[in-house]
Structures are given as structure tokens and as C-alpha cells.
Amino acid sequence: MNWKFWKKDKSKTKKKKGALREWGDAIVFAVIAATLIRTLFIEAYVIPSGSMESSLLIGDYLFVSKMNYGARMPITPVSFPFVAHTLPYTNVNSYWDGIQLPYYRLPGLSDIKKGDVVVFNQPMEADSPLYRPVDHRENIIKRCQGTPGDTLSVVNAQVYINGKPSPTAEHGEMSYTVKTDGSEINSLLIEELHLSDMANLEDNSGFTTNTTVESANKLKTYSNIKSVTPNIAPRGIADLYNPVYPVKYPQFKITPKFPDYKWNVDNYGPIIVPKKGMTIKLDSMTFPIYGRAIGIYEHNTLKVNGHDIFINGKKADTYTFKINYYFMMGDNRHNSEDSRFWGFVPEDHVVGKALFTWMSIDSTASFVNKIRWSRIFRGIH
């Protein structure tokens, strides 16, 4: 009997892997490693729209930290890696939602703070016709304005938190009406001051544009500029052509006529951002605001019978929230679809914190000037 069976037989030659096998092993290892890094540590992201200008520009490539707020574990685990919600060049889902895991997040380095630039999943993709799982909804980026428990309001385009004015993004934009003496604006000046979304006034006496406060002040110094006025919606008048939340989505109501909150993009609230464990009274004014969070984000069955609200089959006049929520806004205040239009962002939608841009490409520039060199490896504040 061989009592040394545990020892390797050195006389046997080890079979060498073929080139195809080696390539296959390398690819599998790379996919697993990249998936772990992307899930637990850091992920690349590109700015697709102008809602954060001029803080972030279209074509900015940035890294998003998963560690700052804690990495969210996959909720829909069966999916193709490195694909958002549909397979490229098809309308086929990149995931199978037959298995849904409970929401869980690893401990993070910090909580979300007011002023943080945050990447999160688009909450409205929970609705028809998409009905996407949380972790396969489109990624969007905004700045956190309100944290759980805050009372937020917007007064004449100025955000107030708990009655105190909140710092405005240094490079944030808004809409202005510029009156001129009739002469054209130099194209170099348009580029220098980053005058975007320009449109001539009907009487050709000037134009409207989105730009920063700094650029607006510089514009005033030119001799052919008569005035530069911010376009702020009047207080106490709802905008019927551009309704805000909850009027934009009047799904939850207990009265035949939806309440008239008289809110618009520049004068909004006050509104309390839901906090885990916070209890609210449900009535004709609060139910339209918080019904979406109660029914869709916290997965309760809601039914209204007359003026009575039933939650999971039981009559209720109060509700206690199970998770935290946030109020997010774009820095380009008049060109941003954000919490003013679709409400609160649940904590399970948060992807991570934007850290820095590692590349920036201007698709409208000439080949030589396509790369914005000044924005490479630039921190995001």
C-alpha cells in the first residue's frame, strides 16, 4: 500500500494550457475583478445633459465613489455585467427580474451631506411603461439640497433649508433676459461667458440665455448691453405650462380637485424631506406629496375610498417612513428636471458620490480643441 498518496507525483508532466484557455481565464478574471471594483469601490460616469452646467459640462467623464456612502449590494443579481438596463442595439432587458434581493448597503465613510454632487437612479423609471428594478434605472446626477428631516423651500430661486439660505453652487446657471442696442453679440464672447440655450426675443431687442451669475455681471459691463435680468417665476402663481411636483403627477389625492399649491420652479415649498422613523399626518394636502413614497418606494398597497386612505388594507391617517429620502436639484436651475418635478430620491436609489473629472470632451469643438485640458483630474465641488 502507498502511504504517501498525498504527495504529488513529480514524474507526471503538467499539462500546459492552450492559448484559447489562457485567454478565456484572463477574460473571466478581468470581468470578475472589474465587476467587484465597479460594485464596491468606484465607477466611471459621463455627463449626458446640461442640468449641472457650468459646475459639470456635457462630455465630462468622472469617477463616482461607491465607498463614500457605502456600496449598494445588487438588488437584481441576474444581469449582464457593464450594461445598464438594455442590451446594446436592442430593446431587450439586460437583466432578469425573477430574483429580487432586499436592499442592503455596506457601511460608508459618511452620510450624504447638503451640497454633495450625487449620482443616483432615476426614480420615475419605477413607473409605467418601464417598471425597471431600482439598480437598473438610468443613472442621473444632481446636487443634494435637502437631507432627511429638512424643511426645504425655494424663494425667488434661492434655496432655504430650515429657514436659512443655502449656499448656491459657485458655477451654477439660471435663465436671463438680455436687452441689447440691436447689435450682434460677438461669438467669442458667447463662448467665453458660456452663454447657452440662447434664443432671440420676439421683438429682436435681445435674447434669453442660461449662464452663471459671474458671467451675467460681466455681460452688463459691455456697451451694447442695456440690461441683464434673471428670469424668476413670480411667487404664489403655479406654472400651468411647466407644472412641478406633486401637481405634475396627480396620482395621489383624496379630494376630487387636486390641491393648488401655487408652486413653481423658483418658488417651491415649504416641504419636509422624509426621514426614517418620521411620522406624518395624512390629509388632502400631505397625501399628494408623500403618497408616491408610501406606495411606490416603500412598496405599500394604497387605496382611497372617499376621503379615507387605506394602507395595506387598513385605514390610516398617519404614516411612519421606513427609509430616508433626499431632495436633489441641478445646478442649472432653469434647465434641470429634478426633485422639483418628480419629488424625493429614496436612499436605495443612491449610487455614489461624484469625486473628480478624469477627462472632458467638447463634441462641438474642432478636432484640435475637443479635449478640455483644464478640466482633466479636476475635483468636483
Contacts in CASP RR format, 6 or more apart in sequence:
PFRMAT RR
TARGET T0000
AUTHOR 0000-0000-0000
METHOD contacts of the structure
MODEL  1
MNWKFWKKDKSKTKKKKGALREWGDAIVFAVIAATLIRTLFIEAYVIPSG
SMESSLLIGDYLFVSKMNYGARMPITPVSFPFVAHTLPYTNVNSYWDGIQ
LPYYRLPGLSDIKKGDVVVFNQPMEADSPLYRPVDHRENIIKRCQGTPGD
TLSVVNAQVYINGKPSPTAEHGEMSYTVKTDGSEINSLLIEELHLSDMAN
LEDNSGFTTNTTVESANKLKTYSNIKSVTPNIAPRGIADLYNPVYPVKYP
QFKITPKFPDYKWNVDNYGPIIVPKKGMTIKLDSMTFPIYGRAIGIYEHN
TLKVNGHDIFINGKKADTYTFKINYYFMMGDNRHNSEDSRFWGFVPEDHV
VGKALFTWMSIDSTASFVNKIRWSRIFRGIH
17 25 0 8 1.000
31 81 0 8 1.000
34 81 0 8 1.000
34 82 0 8 1.000
35 81 0 8 1.000
35 82 0 8 1.000
38 82 0 8 1.000
39 66 0 8 1.000
39 71 0 8 1.000
39 73 0 8 1.000
39 74 0 8 1.000
40 66 0 8 1.000
40 67 0 8 1.000
40 71 0 8 1.000
40 106 0 8 1.000
41 65 0 8 1.000
41 66 0 8 1.000
41 67 0 8 1.000
41 71 0 8 1.000
42 63 0 8 1.000
42 64 0 8 1.000
42 65 0 8 1.000
42 66 0 8 1.000
42 67 0 8 1.000
42 355 0 8 1.000
43 63 0 8 1.000
43 64 0 8 1.000
43 66 0 8 1.000
43 351 0 8 1.000
44 61 0 8 1.000
44 62 0 8 1.000
44 63 0 8 1.000
44 64 0 8 1.000
44 358 0 8 1.000
45 61 0 8 1.000
45 62 0 8 1.000
45 63 0 8 1.000
45 64 0 8 1.000
45 119 0 8 1.000
45 139 0 8 1.000
45 141 0 8 1.000
45 354 0 8 1.000
46 59 0 8 1.000
46 60 0 8 1.000
46 61 0 8 1.000
46 62 0 8 1.000
47 56 0 8 1.000
47 57 0 8 1.000
47 58 0 8 1.000
47 59 0 8 1.000
47 60 0 8 1.000
47 61 0 8 1.000
47 62 0 8 1.000
47 141 0 8 1.000
48 58 0 8 1.000
48 59 0 8 1.000
49 58 0 8 1.000
50 56 0 8 1.000
50 57 0 8 1.000
50 58 0 8 1.000
50 196 0 8 1.000
50 332 0 8 1.000
50 335 0 8 1.000
50 336 0 8 1.000
51 140 0 8 1.000
51 141 0 8 1.000
51 142 0 8 1.000
51 330 0 8 1.000
51 331 0 8 1.000
51 332 0 8 1.000
51 335 0 8 1.000
51 336 0 8 1.000
51 337 0 8 1.000
51 338 0 8 1.000
52 117 0 8 1.000
52 141 0 8 1.000
52 142 0 8 1.000
52 143 0 8 1.000
52 330 0 8 1.000
52 331 0 8 1.000
52 332 0 8 1.000
52 336 0 8 1.000
53 171 0 8 1.000
53 172 0 8 1.000
53 173 0 8 1.000
53 194 0 8 1.000
53 196 0 8 1.000
53 210 0 8 1.000
53 331 0 8 1.000
53 332 0 8 1.000
53 335 0 8 1.000
54 171 0 8 1.000
54 172 0 8 1.000
54 173 0 8 1.000
54 194 0 8 1.000
54 211 0 8 1.000
54 212 0 8 1.000
54 331 0 8 1.000
54 332 0 8 1.000
55 117 0 8 1.000
55 143 0 8 1.000
55 169 0 8 1.000
55 170 0 8 1.000
55 171 0 8 1.000
55 172 0 8 1.000
55 331 0 8 1.000
55 380 0 8 1.000
55 381 0 8 1.000
56 62 0 8 1.000
56 117 0 8 1.000
56 141 0 8 1.000
56 331 0 8 1.000
56 354 0 8 1.000
56 357 0 8 1.000
56 380 0 8 1.000
57 360 0 8 1.000
57 362 0 8 1.000
57 372 0 8 1.000
57 375 0 8 1.000
58 363 0 8 1.000
59 360 0 8 1.000
59 361 0 8 1.000
59 362 0 8 1.000
59 363 0 8 1.000
60 357 0 8 1.000
60 359 0 8 1.000
60 360 0 8 1.000
60 375 0 8 1.000
61 357 0 8 1.000
61 358 0 8 1.000
61 359 0 8 1.000
61 360 0 8 1.000
61 361 0 8 1.000
62 354 0 8 1.000
62 355 0 8 1.000
62 356 0 8 1.000
62 357 0 8 1.000
62 358 0 8 1.000
62 380 0 8 1.000
63 354 0 8 1.000
63 355 0 8 1.000
63 356 0 8 1.000
63 358 0 8 1.000
64 119 0 8 1.000
64 351 0 8 1.000
64 352 0 8 1.000
64 353 0 8 1.000
64 354 0 8 1.000
64 355 0 8 1.000
65 352 0 8 1.000
65 353 0 8 1.000
65 354 0 8 1.000
65 355 0 8 1.000
66 72 0 8 1.000
66 351 0 8 1.000
66 352 0 8 1.000
67 108 0 8 1.000
67 109 0 8 1.000
68 108 0 8 1.000
68 109 0 8 1.000
68 110 0 8 1.000
68 352 0 8 1.000
68 353 0 8 1.000
69 105 0 8 1.000
69 108 0 8 1.000
69 109 0 8 1.000
69 110 0 8 1.000
69 111 0 8 1.000
69 112 0 8 1.000
69 350 0 8 1.000
69 352 0 8 1.000
69 353 0 8 1.000
70 105 0 8 1.000
70 106 0 8 1.000
70 107 0 8 1.000
70 108 0 8 1.000
70 109 0 8 1.000
70 352 0 8 1.000
71 105 0 8 1.000
71 106 0 8 1.000
71 108 0 8 1.000
72 103 0 8 1.000
72 104 0 8 1.000
72 105 0 8 1.000
72 106 0 8 1.000
72 135 0 8 1.000
72 348 0 8 1.000
72 350 0 8 1.000
72 351 0 8 1.000
73 101 0 8 1.000
73 103 0 8 1.000
73 104 0 8 1.000
73 105 0 8 1.000
73 106 0 8 1.000
74 101 0 8 1.000
74 135 0 8 1.000
75 100 0 8 1.000
75 101 0 8 1.000
75 102 0 8 1.000
75 103 0 8 1.000
75 133 0 8 1.000
75 134 0 8 1.000
75 135 0 8 1.000
75 348 0 8 1.000
76 95 0 8 1.000
76 96 0 8 1.000
76 97 0 8 1.000
76 99 0 8 1.000
76 100 0 8 1.000
76 101 0 8 1.000
76 133 0 8 1.000
76 135 0 8 1.000
76 136 0 8 1.000
77 99 0 8 1.000
77 101 0 8 1.000
78 95 0 8 1.000
78 96 0 8 1.000
78 98 0 8 1.000
78 99 0 8 1.000
79 94 0 8 1.000
79 95 0 8 1.000
79 96 0 8 1.000
79 136 0 8 1.000
80 87 0 8 1.000
80 94 0 8 1.000
80 95 0 8 1.000
83 94 0 8 1.000
84 94 0 8 1.000
84 136 0 8 1.000
84 138 0 8 1.000
84 139 0 8 1.000
85 93 0 8 1.000
85 94 0 8 1.000
85 95 0 8 1.000
85 132 0 8 1.000
85 136 0 8 1.000
85 137 0 8 1.000
85 138 0 8 1.000
86 92 0 8 1.000
86 93 0 8 1.000
86 94 0 8 1.000
87 93 0 8 1.000
87 94 0 8 1.000
93 136 0 8 1.000
94 136 0 8 1.000
95 133 0 8 1.000
95 136 0 8 1.000
97 133 0 8 1.000
100 133 0 8 1.000
103 134 0 8 1.000
103 348 0 8 1.000
105 347 0 8 1.000
105 348 0 8 1.000
111 147 0 8 1.000
112 118 0 8 1.000
112 144 0 8 1.000
112 147 0 8 1.000
112 326 0 8 1.000
112 350 0 8 1.000
112 353 0 8 1.000
113 144 0 8 1.000
113 147 0 8 1.000
114 144 0 8 1.000
114 145 0 8 1.000
114 146 0 8 1.000
114 147 0 8 1.000
114 150 0 8 1.000
114 161 0 8 1.000
114 166 0 8 1.000
115 143 0 8 1.000
115 144 0 8 1.000
115 145 0 8 1.000
115 167 0 8 1.000
116 143 0 8 1.000
116 144 0 8 1.000
116 353 0 8 1.000
117 141 0 8 1.000
117 142 0 8 1.000
117 143 0 8 1.000
117 144 0 8 1.000
117 353 0 8 1.000
117 354 0 8 1.000
117 380 0 8 1.000
117 381 0 8 1.000
118 141 0 8 1.000
118 142 0 8 1.000
118 143 0 8 1.000
118 144 0 8 1.000
118 326 0 8 1.000
118 328 0 8 1.000
118 350 0 8 1.000
118 351 0 8 1.000
118 352 0 8 1.000
118 353 0 8 1.000
118 354 0 8 1.000
119 139 0 8 1.000
119 140 0 8 1.000
119 141 0 8 1.000
119 350 0 8 1.000
119 351 0 8 1.000
119 352 0 8 1.000
119 353 0 8 1.000
119 354 0 8 1.000
120 139 0 8 1.000
120 140 0 8 1.000
120 141 0 8 1.000
120 142 0 8 1.000
120 328 0 8 1.000
120 345 0 8 1.000
120 349 0 8 1.000
120 350 0 8 1.000
120 351 0 8 1.000
120 352 0 8 1.000
121 134 0 8 1.000
121 135 0 8 1.000
121 136 0 8 1.000
121 137 0 8 1.000
121 138 0 8 1.000
121 139 0 8 1.000
121 140 0 8 1.000
121 349 0 8 1.000
121 351 0 8 1.000
122 137 0 8 1.000
122 138 0 8 1.000
122 139 0 8 1.000
122 140 0 8 1.000
123 137 0 8 1.000
123 297 0 8 1.000
123 342 0 8 1.000
123 343 0 8 1.000
123 344 0 8 1.000
123 345 0 8 1.000
123 346 0 8 1.000
123 349 0 8 1.000
124 342 0 8 1.000
125 131 0 8 1.000
125 132 0 8 1.000
125 137 0 8 1.000
125 138 0 8 1.000
126 132 0 8 1.000
126 134 0 8 1.000
126 137 0 8 1.000
126 296 0 8 1.000
126 297 0 8 1.000
127 296 0 8 1.000
130 137 0 8 1.000
134 348 0 8 1.000
134 349 0 8 1.000
137 349 0 8 1.000
139 351 0 8 1.000
141 354 0 8 1.000
142 328 0 8 1.000
142 329 0 8 1.000
142 330 0 8 1.000
142 336 0 8 1.000
142 338 0 8 1.000
142 339 0 8 1.000
143 169 0 8 1.000
143 328 0 8 1.000
143 329 0 8 1.000
143 330 0 8 1.000
143 331 0 8 1.000
144 326 0 8 1.000
144 327 0 8 1.000
144 328 0 8 1.000
145 152 0 8 1.000
145 159 0 8 1.000
145 161 0 8 1.000
145 166 0 8 1.000
145 327 0 8 1.000
145 328 0 8 1.000
145 329 0 8 1.000
145 339 0 8 1.000
146 152 0 8 1.000
146 161 0 8 1.000
146 273 0 8 1.000
146 326 0 8 1.000
146 327 0 8 1.000
147 273 0 8 1.000
147 324 0 8 1.000
147 326 0 8 1.000
148 273 0 8 1.000
148 274 0 8 1.000
148 275 0 8 1.000
148 276 0 8 1.000
148 278 0 8 1.000
148 324 0 8 1.000
148 325 0 8 1.000
148 326 0 8 1.000
149 272 0 8 1.000
149 273 0 8 1.000
149 274 0 8 1.000
149 275 0 8 1.000
149 278 0 8 1.000
150 161 0 8 1.000
150 162 0 8 1.000
150 272 0 8 1.000
150 273 0 8 1.000
150 327 0 8 1.000
151 161 0 8 1.000
151 162 0 8 1.000
151 163 0 8 1.000
151 270 0 8 1.000
151 271 0 8 1.000
151 272 0 8 1.000
151 273 0 8 1.000
152 159 0 8 1.000
152 160 0 8 1.000
152 161 0 8 1.000
152 269 0 8 1.000
152 270 0 8 1.000
152 271 0 8 1.000
152 272 0 8 1.000
152 273 0 8 1.000
152 327 0 8 1.000
153 159 0 8 1.000
153 160 0 8 1.000
153 163 0 8 1.000
153 268 0 8 1.000
153 269 0 8 1.000
153 270 0 8 1.000
153 271 0 8 1.000
154 160 0 8 1.000
154 265 0 8 1.000
154 266 0 8 1.000
154 267 0 8 1.000
154 268 0 8 1.000
154 269 0 8 1.000
154 340 0 8 1.000
155 235 0 8 1.000
155 267 0 8 1.000
156 232 0 8 1.000
156 235 0 8 1.000
156 266 0 8 1.000
156 267 0 8 1.000
157 174 0 8 1.000
157 230 0 8 1.000
157 232 0 8 1.000
157 266 0 8 1.000
157 333 0 8 1.000
158 165 0 8 1.000
158 166 0 8 1.000
158 168 0 8 1.000
159 165 0 8 1.000
159 166 0 8 1.000
159 168 0 8 1.000
159 329 0 8 1.000
160 166 0 8 1.000
168 213 0 8 1.000
169 331 0 8 1.000
170 381 0 8 1.000
171 212 0 8 1.000
171 331 0 8 1.000
172 212 0 8 1.000
172 213 0 8 1.000
172 331 0 8 1.000
172 332 0 8 1.000
172 333 0 8 1.000
173 194 0 8 1.000
173 196 0 8 1.000
173 210 0 8 1.000
173 211 0 8 1.000
173 212 0 8 1.000
173 331 0 8 1.000
173 332 0 8 1.000
173 333 0 8 1.000
173 334 0 8 1.000
173 335 0 8 1.000
174 210 0 8 1.000
174 211 0 8 1.000
174 213 0 8 1.000
174 230 0 8 1.000
174 231 0 8 1.000
174 332 0 8 1.000
174 333 0 8 1.000
174 334 0 8 1.000
175 197 0 8 1.000
175 208 0 8 1.000
175 209 0 8 1.000
175 210 0 8 1.000
175 230 0 8 1.000
175 231 0 8 1.000
175 334 0 8 1.000
175 335 0 8 1.000
176 208 0 8 1.000
176 209 0 8 1.000
176 210 0 8 1.000
176 211 0 8 1.000
176 216 0 8 1.000
176 228 0 8 1.000
176 229 0 8 1.000
176 230 0 8 1.000
176 231 0 8 1.000
177 201 0 8 1.000
177 206 0 8 1.000
177 207 0 8 1.000
177 208 0 8 1.000
177 227 0 8 1.000
177 228 0 8 1.000
177 229 0 8 1.000
177 231 0 8 1.000
178 206 0 8 1.000
178 207 0 8 1.000
178 208 0 8 1.000
178 209 0 8 1.000
178 219 0 8 1.000
178 225 0 8 1.000
178 227 0 8 1.000
178 228 0 8 1.000
178 229 0 8 1.000
179 205 0 8 1.000
179 206 0 8 1.000
179 225 0 8 1.000
179 226 0 8 1.000
179 227 0 8 1.000
179 228 0 8 1.000
179 229 0 8 1.000
180 205 0 8 1.000
180 206 0 8 1.000
180 207 0 8 1.000
180 224 0 8 1.000
180 225 0 8 1.000
180 226 0 8 1.000
181 223 0 8 1.000
181 224 0 8 1.000
181 225 0 8 1.000
181 226 0 8 1.000
182 204 0 8 1.000
182 205 0 8 1.000
182 206 0 8 1.000
182 224 0 8 1.000
183 224 0 8 1.000
185 195 0 8 1.000
185 207 0 8 1.000
185 224 0 8 1.000
189 195 0 8 1.000
189 222 0 8 1.000
190 198 0 8 1.000
193 211 0 8 1.000
193 215 0 8 1.000
193 218 0 8 1.000
193 219 0 8 1.000
194 211 0 8 1.000
194 212 0 8 1.000
194 215 0 8 1.000
195 209 0 8 1.000
195 210 0 8 1.000
195 211 0 8 1.000
195 215 0 8 1.000
195 219 0 8 1.000
196 209 0 8 1.000
196 210 0 8 1.000
196 211 0 8 1.000
196 335 0 8 1.000
197 208 0 8 1.000
197 209 0 8 1.000
197 210 0 8 1.000
197 335 0 8 1.000
198 207 0 8 1.000
198 208 0 8 1.000
198 209 0 8 1.000
199 207 0 8 1.000
199 208 0 8 1.000
199 209 0 8 1.000
200 206 0 8 1.000
200 207 0 8 1.000
201 207 0 8 1.000
201 208 0 8 1.000
208 231 0 8 1.000
210 332 0 8 1.000
210 334 0 8 1.000
210 335 0 8 1.000
211 219 0 8 1.000
216 228 0 8 1.000
216 230 0 8 1.000
217 228 0 8 1.000
219 225 0 8 1.000
219 228 0 8 1.000
220 227 0 8 1.000
220 228 0 8 1.000
231 334 0 8 1.000
232 266 0 8 1.000
233 239 0 8 1.000
233 264 0 8 1.000
233 265 0 8 1.000
233 266 0 8 1.000
233 267 0 8 1.000
234 264 0 8 1.000
234 267 0 8 1.000
235 266 0 8 1.000
235 267 0 8 1.000
236 262 0 8 1.000
236 263 0 8 1.000
236 264 0 8 1.000
236 267 0 8 1.000
237 262 0 8 1.000
237 264 0 8 1.000
238 244 0 8 1.000
238 247 0 8 1.000
238 260 0 8 1.000
238 261 0 8 1.000
238 262 0 8 1.000
238 263 0 8 1.000
238 264 0 8 1.000
239 264 0 8 1.000
239 265 0 8 1.000
242 264 0 8 1.000
242 265 0 8 1.000
244 263 0 8 1.000
244 264 0 8 1.000
244 265 0 8 1.000
244 268 0 8 1.000
244 340 0 8 1.000
244 341 0 8 1.000
245 289 0 8 1.000
245 339 0 8 1.000
245 340 0 8 1.000
245 341 0 8 1.000
245 342 0 8 1.000
245 343 0 8 1.000
246 252 0 8 1.000
246 261 0 8 1.000
246 288 0 8 1.000
246 289 0 8 1.000
246 292 0 8 1.000
246 343 0 8 1.000
247 258 0 8 1.000
247 261 0 8 1.000
247 263 0 8 1.000
248 341 0 8 1.000
248 342 0 8 1.000
249 292 0 8 1.000
249 342 0 8 1.000
250 258 0 8 1.000
250 288 0 8 1.000
251 292 0 8 1.000
252 287 0 8 1.000
252 288 0 8 1.000
252 291 0 8 1.000
252 292 0 8 1.000
252 302 0 8 1.000
252 304 0 8 1.000
253 259 0 8 1.000
253 284 0 8 1.000
253 287 0 8 1.000
253 288 0 8 1.000
253 304 0 8 1.000
254 283 0 8 1.000
254 284 0 8 1.000
254 287 0 8 1.000
254 304 0 8 1.000
254 306 0 8 1.000
254 307 0 8 1.000
254 308 0 8 1.000
254 309 0 8 1.000
255 284 0 8 1.000
255 307 0 8 1.000
258 288 0 8 1.000
259 284 0 8 1.000
259 285 0 8 1.000
259 288 0 8 1.000
261 269 0 8 1.000
263 269 0 8 1.000
265 333 0 8 1.000
265 334 0 8 1.000
265 340 0 8 1.000
266 333 0 8 1.000
268 340 0 8 1.000
271 289 0 8 1.000
271 327 0 8 1.000
272 278 0 8 1.000
272 280 0 8 1.000
273 325 0 8 1.000
273 326 0 8 1.000
273 327 0 8 1.000
273 344 0 8 1.000
274 280 0 8 1.000
274 290 0 8 1.000
274 293 0 8 1.000
274 321 0 8 1.000
274 324 0 8 1.000
274 325 0 8 1.000
274 344 0 8 1.000
275 321 0 8 1.000
275 324 0 8 1.000
275 325 0 8 1.000
276 321 0 8 1.000
276 322 0 8 1.000
276 323 0 8 1.000
276 324 0 8 1.000
277 320 0 8 1.000
277 321 0 8 1.000
277 322 0 8 1.000
278 320 0 8 1.000
278 321 0 8 1.000
279 318 0 8 1.000
279 319 0 8 1.000
279 320 0 8 1.000
279 321 0 8 1.000
280 286 0 8 1.000
280 290 0 8 1.000
280 318 0 8 1.000
280 319 0 8 1.000
280 321 0 8 1.000
281 317 0 8 1.000
281 318 0 8 1.000
282 290 0 8 1.000
282 309 0 8 1.000
282 316 0 8 1.000
282 317 0 8 1.000
282 318 0 8 1.000
282 319 0 8 1.000
283 317 0 8 1.000
284 307 0 8 1.000
287 309 0 8 1.000
290 319 0 8 1.000
291 302 0 8 1.000
292 343 0 8 1.000
292 344 0 8 1.000
293 321 0 8 1.000
293 325 0 8 1.000
293 344 0 8 1.000
293 346 0 8 1.000
294 300 0 8 1.000
294 302 0 8 1.000
294 311 0 8 1.000
294 319 0 8 1.000
295 301 0 8 1.000
295 302 0 8 1.000
297 323 0 8 1.000
297 325 0 8 1.000
297 344 0 8 1.000
297 346 0 8 1.000
297 348 0 8 1.000
298 321 0 8 1.000
298 322 0 8 1.000
298 323 0 8 1.000
300 311 0 8 1.000
300 312 0 8 1.000
301 311 0 8 1.000
301 312 0 8 1.000
301 313 0 8 1.000
302 309 0 8 1.000
302 310 0 8 1.000
302 311 0 8 1.000
303 309 0 8 1.000
303 310 0 8 1.000
303 313 0 8 1.000
304 310 0 8 1.000
308 315 0 8 1.000
309 315 0 8 1.000
309 316 0 8 1.000
309 317 0 8 1.000
310 316 0 8 1.000
311 319 0 8 1.000
323 346 0 8 1.000
323 347 0 8 1.000
323 348 0 8 1.000
324 346 0 8 1.000
324 347 0 8 1.000
325 344 0 8 1.000
325 345 0 8 1.000
325 346 0 8 1.000
325 347 0 8 1.000
326 339 0 8 1.000
326 344 0 8 1.000
326 345 0 8 1.000
326 347 0 8 1.000
326 350 0 8 1.000
327 339 0 8 1.000
327 343 0 8 1.000
327 344 0 8 1.000
327 345 0 8 1.000
328 338 0 8 1.000
328 339 0 8 1.000
328 345 0 8 1.000
329 336 0 8 1.000
329 338 0 8 1.000
329 339 0 8 1.000
329 340 0 8 1.000
330 336 0 8 1.000
330 338 0 8 1.000
339 345 0 8 1.000
354 380 0 8 1.000
355 379 0 8 1.000
355 380 0 8 1.000
356 377 0 8 1.000
356 378 0 8 1.000
356 379 0 8 1.000
356 380 0 8 1.000
357 375 0 8 1.000
357 376 0 8 1.000
357 377 0 8 1.000
357 378 0 8 1.000
357 379 0 8 1.000
357 380 0 8 1.000
358 376 0 8 1.000
358 377 0 8 1.000
359 371 0 8 1.000
359 376 0 8 1.000
360 371 0 8 1.000
360 372 0 8 1.000
360 375 0 8 1.000
360 376 0 8 1.000
361 370 0 8 1.000
361 371 0 8 1.000
361 372 0 8 1.000
362 369 0 8 1.000
362 370 0 8 1.000
362 371 0 8 1.000
362 372 0 8 1.000
363 370 0 8 1.000
END
